[in-house]
């Protein structure tokens, strides 16, 4: 089934946006609120797994200036939001995103993320035009998620000269890309030259673990992240242990993307696939087309071969849970993403599904949420990711304590990001408009 998904991979972002018009672009200038206080709220700081009860969180000019017991504070001439019986925590991130082809589709996808409390996206399949998108969508008046960009990816199909390699890296740096993405690399010489250019221009490398390159070179390179547990799954215990130790020593982050494997395993019935979270944002004819292609694949494979394939994929998934547990126990930093780049995986909605899968690796809610908040901020050396004085105000408002119940993310009560506040009514209006657009 995994091969089937590799062959038929379709970016969900491009498909869910059918019928959307350019007029749906949003800026929400009317929602800019630089000074406000969240009254009597419980604060999930993400500095620890403790909750600060009955706090007033004061924000001025987009920065958190105080977090004090509610009964001890009086506020004047400032916007107040009642946080009674609610919780705030840092907003979420998605660390492995494939952007769609057009701006209209991109706007649709970014709004899907917003209604799920996701305000940071790391591109893992870059395009030169994405710099222009970031300039547009991350303007001061925009509520769209902050974009972190990879340059167009390197693959084994590219037989580049040293001059071409340096030109590519230099161009990526000058244009403002955040890192170079490696899908694969043709040979050791090209990898060595690429790494040298990245070191010269101080541009990190992220992506797949290149199986044709010696570990001695990989772990001295500009790699800062490995995706999909590459280089860790399907290897001997000795190799796994050695690589985990080197990942830890070199402060390399891991982005497991379990959801991609879970959906691709073939484990779900057709009805379960139709009811994956967020499928109401996919046109019905698109869903039925996906189901038909899935049926054709399973029927061609045959019943017994299909069952054997699912069993093997689920066994592989169990191995990945164990690897994540080992990485966590070693103190390796991990990032969270479902890799919503295939059928049945909806941008934003799959983030919660990824959290649920990570529980199978014996991670608690706090450690899972760190992957989507503090770890992402640390990866990019930014000042969000925790709720504390002096940090940028960037949070979601929830009905329940997420450290106890991840299902609270199914209904975001408020979102504050980039000096904007969207309350539950505005988020619901956005949701309804997105749903209606997808079904037109």
Buried (B, 14 or more C-beta within 10 A) or exposed (E): BBEBBEEEBBBBBBBBBBEBEEEBBBBBEEBBBBBBBBBBBBBBBBEEBEBBEBBBBBBBEBBBBBBBEBEEBEBEEEEEBEBEEBBBBBBBBBBBBBBBEBBBBBBBBBBBBBBBBBBBBBBBBBBEEBBEBBEBBEEEEBBBBBBBBBBBBBBBEBEBEBEEBBEBBBBBBEEEBBBBBBBBBBEEEBBBBBBBBBBEBEBBBBBBBBEEBEEEBBBEBBBBBBBBBBBBBEBEEEEBEBBBEBBBEEEBBBBBBBBBBBBBBBBBEEEEBBEBBBBBBBBEEBBEBBBEBBEEBBEEBEEEEBEEBBEBBBEBBEBBBBBBBBBBEEEBBBBBBBBBBBBBBBBBBBBBBBBBBBEBBEBEBBBBBBBBBBBBBBBBEBEBBBBBEEBBBBBBBBBBBBBEEBEBBBBBBBBBBBBBBBBBEBBBEBBEBBEEBBEE
